[in-house]
Amino acid sequence: MPGVNPSLPHSESYLCTGVQVSLDKVLYITGFQPDAEKSTVHHMMVVGCDSPVDIEPGEPNLWNCGGSLGEAGLRSPGSACPGSKSSQTLFMWSLAAGK
């Protein structure tokens, strides 16, 4: 997540960002290669939301995903998919967890 600098103890935060994809055609995720190092990330999730993420105009496309690791100054809607009725975990990755 370029430009994100967590400030919590040990730089450990649970943050989300959204990416809108076209609904005009069927899309497939055929690979996922995290660009991560131990000093910057421990785990990542790709989550599918049933509707576009609810972001107000002018708000950053970044929010606290929930839990106790929230950054001050960012909104905290309590989920990875604010404004959606349902979500689905599509991919999970953890550093040094094996293949």
C-alpha positions in Angstrom: 0.0 0.0 0.0 2.2 2.8 -1.3 2.3 5.9 0.9 1.0 4.1 4.1 3.2 4.5 7.2 1.6 2.8 10.2 2.2 4.6 13.5 0.9 2.1 16.0 3.5 0.2 18.3 5.7 -2.0 16.2 4.2 -0.4 13.0 1.4 -3.0 13.2 -1.9 -1.9 11.7 -4.9 -3.6 10.1 -5.7 -1.4 7.1 -7.8 -1.8 3.9 -7.9 -0.1 0.5 -10.3 -0.7 -2.3 -10.0 -1.4 -6.0 -13.0 -1.3 -8.2 -13.2 -3.8 -11.1 -15.6 -3.8 -14.1 -18.8 -5.7 -13.6 -19.4 -5.8 -17.4 -17.6 -9.1 -17.8 -16.5 -12.1 -15.9 -13.0 -11.7 -14.4 -10.6 -14.3 -13.0 -7.7 -13.9 -10.6 -5.0 -16.1 -12.0 -2.2 -15.2 -9.7 -1.1 -13.1 -6.8 2.5 -12.2 -6.0 2.9 -10.0 -2.9 5.8 -7.5 -3.1 6.5 -7.7 0.6 9.4 -7.9 3.1 9.4 -8.9 6.8 9.9 -5.2 7.8 6.8 -4.0 5.9 4.0 -6.7 6.0 3.1 -9.9 7.7 -0.1 -10.9 5.9 -2.4 -9.8 3.1 -6.0 -10.7 2.2 -7.9 -10.1 -1.0 -11.6 -9.7 -0.2 -14.5 -9.5 -2.7 -17.3 -7.1 -1.7 -20.9 -7.5 -3.1 -21.0 -3.8 -3.9 -18.5 -0.9 -4.4 -16.8 0.2 -1.2 -18.7 3.2 0.4 -16.2 6.1 0.2 -17.2 9.7 0.5 -15.8 12.1 -2.1 -12.5 13.5 -0.9 -11.9 10.7 1.6 -8.7 8.7 1.1 -9.1 5.2 -0.3 -7.7 3.8 3.0 -9.5 2.8 6.2 -9.1 0.7 9.4 -10.5 -2.8 8.7 -11.6 -3.5 12.2 -10.2 -5.0 15.3 -7.9 -3.3 17.8 -5.1 -2.3 15.3 -6.6 0.9 14.0 -4.7 4.0 13.0 -5.8 7.3 14.4 -7.1 9.7 11.8 -8.5 7.1 9.5 -12.2 6.1 9.4 -13.2 2.8 11.1 -16.3 1.4 9.4 -15.7 -2.0 11.1 -15.2 -4.2 8.1 -13.1 -4.7 4.9 -16.2 -3.9 2.8 -17.9 -0.8 4.2 -21.4 -0.4 2.6 -21.6 -4.0 1.4 -24.0 -6.6 2.7 -21.6 -9.5 2.2 -18.0 -10.3 1.4 -15.9 -13.2 0.4 -12.3 -14.0 1.1 -10.6 -14.7 -2.2 -7.0 -15.1 -1.2 -4.9 -15.1 2.0 -1.2 -14.8 2.2 1.2 -14.8 5.2 4.9 -14.1 5.1 7.1 -17.2 5.6 4.0 -19.5 5.8 5.1 -21.8 3.0 3.5 -22.4 -0.3 
